[in-house]
Amino acid sequence: MSIDYTSSIPNNVDLAGDRTLQRALEHWQPRFLNWWDDMGPDGSSTRDVYLRTAVSVEPSGWAHFDHVRMRDYRWGIFLAPQEAERQVNFGDHLGEPAWQEVPGEYRSTLRRIIVTQGDTEPASVEQQRHLGATAPSLYDLRNLYQVNVEEGRHLWAMVYLLHRHFGRDGREEAEALLERRSGDADNPRILGAFNEPTPDWLSFFMFTFCTDRDGKFQLCALAESGFDPLARTARFMLTEEAHHMFIGESGIGRILLRTAEVMRTHATDDPATLRRLGVIDLPTVQRYLNFHMSVTLDLFGSDLSSNAATFYSCGIKGRFAETRIEDDHRLRDATYPVLQIVDGALVPTQAPCLNALNEQLRDDYLKDTHGGVGRWNKLLERAGVDFRLSLPHKAFNRKIGPLAGVRVSPSGQVLSEAQWQVGVADWLPREEDRSFVRTLMGAVTEPGHYANWIASPKAGINQMPADFAYVRLD
């Protein structure tokens, strides 16, 4: 399915065939650009950036690369191809034709889901807006900008659904998406993780590794939706989300490789010595990982949730890889283990599966994340470094659900408050860690050069040479 780039709003949904909708979105477009100018990547508007732009929504070969002025990027509305005779694959409507319009009884529920997903997209841009000033290379600066413009397009995807299917309520919600601000005390973003600051590039790489991976699993669940326009939107967004996770995983991997190189050269694993040599010590990387994982795990919601049960039973939000699971896809009598505190220990307890769907999606996420950490550890092993990174226990540092406030170590041991206070400085980033990382942050703007604390990538973007000018600075 090719994309029409001749209209003011690029799309593959025949926007020209619905003049009322087209006018409404054209009215929203300048508001979006005003938000981008105010809250998008700082100082980027006039820069030419080597960006990837969608030219088709087919799975293979859909991207075009070229230098594009940031503010002139062609944001638009792209849905994956429609599947003929697609059905609802789970819940009470199992086997019925997928909905092309919003069922009246599920209108408010679907709107809430779309708004919550849509709110995360501009939030992450706002969190990352100052990072361009300290990019460790033009390669990394380009990757930041690529993530930013794609998050902007994901916002467009949700706004299209709100305008197309929810009337005045949808238009008002679309306006509100541009009014909330990440971290604002009076009008913050909806989900807590999207109000956390992203002050440095170690945080950015952790965010794209951990939190964009949550985005993958939430989108996979929405891609199963019986509401077909939402499912098709999520499927296309997933093609871009994969690149965001690659940026995070490869970025952390490059940090590890550079630190390992300095450890070998100077025959030391002492954090203070490594910091004096200008690289990030591995215990600090572990503490950042612990923090970002615990914040991201809360995004999945409470371990037991009546809302999750409703979303599933209504056919609105499925499980990860729903159609590949061999069960009845109704789950009325099924159970799933969730953690509870029993006699001072974490114990799996069987709960109704419908209510435990958040926990099941969280577990699917953890399995996927373990793979990325395993690849990091392979890098360290090949580099001759004994240190290994690990994911914290899923009950560690939780702020949502029945485990909120329960003191649990990264290894899964339930602790007293006093034990927690003794250990927390070794488990979560200290102010001295964050201050040190900030001292490393400084822009490297010469093509082919990289900051001392990070290794160069294995290959350039789109097979470009090592000294390619990914961003043409003002």
LINHU-V635740 format. One record per backbone hydrogen bond with DSSP energy under -1.0 kcal/mol. NH is the residue of the N-H (numbers start at 1). CO is the residue of the C=O. E is the energy in kcal/mol with one decimal. If there is no record, write none. Layout:
# LINHU-V635740
nh->NH co->CO e->E
nh->NH co->CO e->E
This chain:
# LINHU-V635740
nh->3 co->55 e->-1.2
nh->4 co->11 e->-2.5
nh->11 co->4 e->-1.2
nh->12 co->77 e->-1.5
nh->17 co->14 e->-1.5
nh->18 co->15 e->-1.9
nh->22 co->18 e->-2.7
nh->23 co->19 e->-2.5
nh->24 co->20 e->-1.9
nh->25 co->21 e->-2.4
nh->26 co->22 e->-2.3
nh->27 co->23 e->-1.6
nh->28 co->24 e->-1.3
nh->29 co->25 e->-2.1
nh->32 co->28 e->-2.1
nh->33 co->29 e->-2.3
nh->34 co->30 e->-2.2
nh->35 co->31 e->-2.3
nh->36 co->32 e->-2.7
nh->37 co->33 e->-2.6
nh->38 co->34 e->-2.1
nh->39 co->35 e->-3.5
nh->40 co->36 e->-2.2
nh->42 co->129 e->-3.0
nh->44 co->41 e->-1.6
nh->47 co->44 e->-2.1
nh->48 co->472 e->-1.2
nh->49 co->68 e->-2.8
nh->50 co->470 e->-2.7
nh->51 co->49 e->-1.6
nh->51 co->66 e->-2.1
nh->53 co->64 e->-2.9
nh->55 co->62 e->-3.3
nh->57 co->1 e->-1.6
nh->64 co->53 e->-2.7
nh->66 co->51 e->-1.7
nh->68 co->49 e->-2.6
nh->70 co->47 e->-2.2
nh->71 co->45 e->-1.6
nh->72 co->69 e->-1.6
nh->73 co->70 e->-1.6
nh->75 co->73 e->-1.5
nh->77 co->10 e->-2.4
nh->80 co->232 e->-1.7
nh->86 co->83 e->-1.4
nh->88 co->96 e->-3.0
nh->91 co->329 e->-2.9
nh->92 co->313 e->-3.0
nh->94 co->91 e->-1.6
nh->95 co->88 e->-3.0
nh->96 co->93 e->-2.4
nh->98 co->86 e->-2.6
nh->99 co->226 e->-2.6
nh->106 co->103 e->-1.8
nh->107 co->104 e->-1.1
nh->110 co->106 e->-2.7
nh->111 co->107 e->-2.3
nh->112 co->108 e->-2.1
nh->113 co->109 e->-2.0
nh->114 co->110 e->-2.5
nh->115 co->111 e->-2.6
nh->116 co->112 e->-2.3
nh->117 co->113 e->-2.4
nh->118 co->114 e->-2.9
nh->119 co->115 e->-2.3
nh->123 co->119 e->-1.2
nh->124 co->120 e->-1.8
nh->125 co->121 e->-1.2
nh->126 co->122 e->-2.4
nh->127 co->123 e->-2.4
nh->128 co->124 e->-1.5
nh->131 co->128 e->-1.5
nh->133 co->130 e->-1.3
nh->134 co->131 e->-2.1
nh->135 co->132 e->-1.0
nh->141 co->137 e->-2.1
nh->142 co->138 e->-2.5
nh->143 co->139 e->-1.8
nh->144 co->140 e->-2.4
nh->145 co->141 e->-2.3
nh->146 co->142 e->-2.5
nh->147 co->143 e->-2.3
nh->148 co->144 e->-2.4
nh->149 co->145 e->-2.6
nh->150 co->146 e->-1.9
nh->151 co->147 e->-2.4
nh->152 co->148 e->-2.0
nh->153 co->149 e->-1.9
nh->154 co->150 e->-2.3
nh->155 co->151 e->-1.8
nh->156 co->152 e->-1.8
nh->157 co->153 e->-2.0
nh->158 co->154 e->-1.7
nh->159 co->155 e->-2.5
nh->160 co->156 e->-2.6
nh->161 co->157 e->-1.5
nh->162 co->158 e->-2.2
nh->163 co->159 e->-2.8
nh->164 co->160 e->-3.1
nh->165 co->161 e->-2.2
nh->166 co->162 e->-1.6
nh->170 co->166 e->-1.7
nh->171 co->167 e->-2.1
nh->172 co->168 e->-2.5
nh->173 co->169 e->-2.2
nh->174 co->170 e->-2.3
nh->175 co->171 e->-1.9
nh->176 co->172 e->-2.0
nh->177 co->173 e->-1.5
nh->178 co->175 e->-1.3
nh->179 co->176 e->-1.2
nh->180 co->176 e->-1.9
nh->181 co->187 e->-2.5
nh->184 co->181 e->-1.8
nh->194 co->191 e->-1.3
nh->195 co->192 e->-2.2
nh->204 co->200 e->-1.9
nh->205 co->201 e->-2.6
nh->206 co->202 e->-2.1
nh->207 co->203 e->-2.7
nh->208 co->204 e->-2.7
nh->209 co->205 e->-1.9
nh->210 co->206 e->-3.3
nh->211 co->207 e->-1.4
nh->212 co->207 e->-1.9
nh->214 co->210 e->-1.3
nh->215 co->211 e->-1.8
nh->216 co->212 e->-1.7
nh->217 co->213 e->-2.0
nh->218 co->214 e->-2.7
nh->219 co->215 e->-2.6
nh->220 co->216 e->-2.4
nh->221 co->217 e->-1.9
nh->222 co->218 e->-2.1
nh->223 co->219 e->-2.3
nh->225 co->222 e->-1.8
nh->226 co->315 e->-3.1
nh->228 co->99 e->-2.3
nh->228 co->226 e->-1.1
nh->231 co->227 e->-1.9
nh->232 co->228 e->-2.8
nh->233 co->229 e->-1.9
nh->234 co->230 e->-2.5
nh->235 co->231 e->-2.0
nh->236 co->232 e->-1.6
nh->237 co->233 e->-2.1
nh->238 co->234 e->-1.8
nh->239 co->236 e->-1.1
nh->241 co->237 e->-2.0
nh->242 co->238 e->-1.6
nh->244 co->240 e->-1.3
nh->245 co->241 e->-1.9
nh->246 co->242 e->-1.9
nh->247 co->243 e->-2.2
nh->248 co->244 e->-1.8
nh->249 co->245 e->-2.9
nh->250 co->246 e->-2.9
nh->251 co->247 e->-1.9
nh->252 co->248 e->-2.3
nh->253 co->249 e->-2.2
nh->254 co->250 e->-2.2
nh->255 co->251 e->-1.7
nh->256 co->252 e->-2.5
nh->257 co->253 e->-2.3
nh->258 co->254 e->-2.1
nh->259 co->255 e->-2.4
nh->260 co->256 e->-2.8
nh->261 co->257 e->-2.1
nh->262 co->258 e->-2.0
nh->263 co->259 e->-2.5
nh->264 co->260 e->-2.3
nh->265 co->261 e->-2.5
nh->266 co->262 e->-2.3
nh->268 co->263 e->-1.6
nh->274 co->270 e->-2.6
nh->275 co->271 e->-2.3
nh->276 co->272 e->-1.9
nh->277 co->273 e->-1.5
nh->278 co->275 e->-1.5
nh->279 co->274 e->-2.0
nh->285 co->281 e->-1.4
nh->286 co->282 e->-2.3
nh->287 co->283 e->-2.1
nh->288 co->284 e->-2.4
nh->289 co->285 e->-2.4
nh->290 co->286 e->-2.6
nh->291 co->287 e->-2.1
nh->292 co->288 e->-2.6
nh->293 co->289 e->-2.4
nh->294 co->290 e->-2.1
nh->295 co->291 e->-2.3
nh->296 co->292 e->-2.0
nh->297 co->293 e->-2.7
nh->298 co->294 e->-1.1
nh->299 co->296 e->-1.5
nh->300 co->297 e->-1.0
nh->301 co->298 e->-1.8
nh->305 co->355 e->-2.9
nh->309 co->305 e->-1.4
nh->310 co->306 e->-2.2
nh->311 co->307 e->-3.0
nh->312 co->308 e->-2.0
nh->313 co->309 e->-2.7
nh->314 co->310 e->-2.3
nh->315 co->312 e->-1.7
nh->316 co->311 e->-2.5
nh->317 co->311 e->-1.3
nh->318 co->221 e->-2.1
nh->322 co->319 e->-1.3
nh->324 co->321 e->-1.6
nh->325 co->322 e->-1.6
nh->327 co->325 e->-1.1
nh->336 co->351 e->-2.5
nh->338 co->349 e->-2.5
nh->340 co->347 e->-1.9
nh->342 co->345 e->-3.1
nh->345 co->342 e->-1.1
nh->347 co->340 e->-3.1
nh->349 co->338 e->-3.3
nh->351 co->336 e->-2.2
nh->353 co->334 e->-2.7
nh->356 co->352 e->-1.1
nh->360 co->356 e->-2.1
nh->361 co->357 e->-2.3
nh->362 co->358 e->-2.3
nh->363 co->359 e->-2.3
nh->364 co->360 e->-2.2
nh->365 co->361 e->-2.3
nh->366 co->362 e->-2.3
nh->367 co->363 e->-2.0
nh->368 co->364 e->-1.8
nh->369 co->365 e->-2.6
nh->370 co->366 e->-2.5
nh->371 co->367 e->-1.1
nh->372 co->368 e->-1.1
nh->373 co->369 e->-2.2
nh->374 co->370 e->-2.5
nh->375 co->371 e->-1.7
nh->376 co->372 e->-1.8
nh->377 co->373 e->-2.4
nh->378 co->374 e->-1.7
nh->379 co->375 e->-1.6
nh->380 co->376 e->-2.1
nh->381 co->377 e->-2.5
nh->382 co->378 e->-2.7
nh->383 co->379 e->-1.6
nh->384 co->381 e->-1.5
nh->385 co->380 e->-2.7
nh->393 co->410 e->-1.9
nh->396 co->393 e->-2.1
nh->404 co->401 e->-2.1
nh->405 co->398 e->-1.9
nh->406 co->403 e->-1.8
nh->409 co->413 e->-2.5
nh->412 co->409 e->-2.0
nh->415 co->407 e->-3.5
nh->420 co->416 e->-2.3
nh->421 co->417 e->-2.4
nh->422 co->418 e->-1.5
nh->423 co->419 e->-1.9
nh->424 co->420 e->-2.6
nh->426 co->423 e->-2.0
nh->428 co->424 e->-2.4
nh->434 co->430 e->-2.2
nh->435 co->431 e->-2.6
nh->436 co->432 e->-2.2
nh->437 co->433 e->-2.7
nh->438 co->434 e->-2.1
nh->439 co->435 e->-1.5
nh->444 co->135 e->-2.3
nh->449 co->446 e->-2.1
nh->451 co->136 e->-1.5
nh->454 co->451 e->-1.6
nh->455 co->254 e->-1.3
nh->463 co->460 e->-1.2
nh->464 co->461 e->-1.3
nh->468 co->465 e->-1.7
nh->470 co->468 e->-1.4
nh->472 co->48 e->-3.1
